[in-house]
Amino acid sequence: MAPGMLVEGEWRTERQRQDEEGRFVRAETSFRDSVTADGSSGYEAELGRYHLYVSWACPWAHRTAILRRLKGLEDAIGISAVGSFMGDDGWAFYDEPGMIPDTVNGTRYLREVYIKADPNYTGRVTTPVLWDKETGTIVNNESRDIIRMFDHEFDAVPGAKPDVDFCPEDLREEVDRTLDELYEPVNNGVYKTGFAVTQEAYEEAVTQLFAALDRWEELLGRRRYLCGERITEADWAFFATLVRFDPVYYGHFKCNLRRVVDYPNLWGYLKDLYGQRGVAETVDFGHIKRHYYRSHESINPTRIVPKGPILNFHEPHDRERLSG
């Protein structure tokens, strides 16, 4: 989460936003154009034209990295990954395991990418960012838009896997509804819990979070995946939050009513998704823990990164019993 923002192209350091009751307020994303297969949007899906900026710590960016990997777009869409520590200058590129430098714009700070797209930009500097090398601008910085583009618009690009579809037409309405239902209490809910600055705001958020987790635990006792027997975009959105839950959100964000491993169905489901070919390679627990525990000084002033927890994602998950 960015500790600062750009105001008319100038960087300013400031605290996270909260409302009058101490609730965390997430800023809206600003770039919402689309890449389309036929180019009707002005941005045509082409081999090598686009570049993805991510943080391996960020669950929103993680979704896009998973779709890029599973859709076979690694050769089609380049990638840069910022370092784990976010200081007063926001996301930055520096020498660290997992960091991938900005080979497109040669920037040191991610905010420079935003300024290249809009010299007068006002807003937060977040990941993911989808950059168009041809026009020299940001196409989109909303993860939900980007995963849908990766899922459907690049199927004709060489190397892509058109037979892999995480939002088939017959499930699209349910996938979109599930994404909506996950967002506020769970995906954003862990942040509302962790960044609350009053007891009332914290208890409101943590109660909503675990009510939602209890609900999905019950549903996943009847279904292998959120929308039935096949993995969808909604599962990857849930996965990116769940995989960070026990290592970070449980302790650091005080989401500590229960761990994911305490939920039999959620834990099996998480292991099932983690075990899908190519997914584990997108998860860097060291990077994730270093970011949260070192970057949020107001929450963890010592910046000590815990060694645990010990989690075995390779244990049998027994989710096949819910298939077909």
Secondary structure, DSSP 8 states (H G I E B T S, - for coil): --SEEEETTEEEE----B-TTS-B-------B---BTT-TTS-B--TT-EEEEE-TT-HHHHHHHHHHHHTT-TTTEEEEE--S--BTTBSB--S-TT-B--TTT--SBHHHHHHHH-TT--B---S-EEEETTTTEEEE--HHHHHHHHHHTTTTSTT--TT--SS-GGGHHHHHHHHHHHIIIIITHHHHHHT--SHHHHHHHHHHHHHHHHHHHHHTTT-SBTTBSS--HHHHHHHHHHHHIIIIITTTT---S--GGGSHHHHHHHHHHHTSTTTGGG--HHHHHHHHHHH-TTT-TT----------TTS---GGGG--
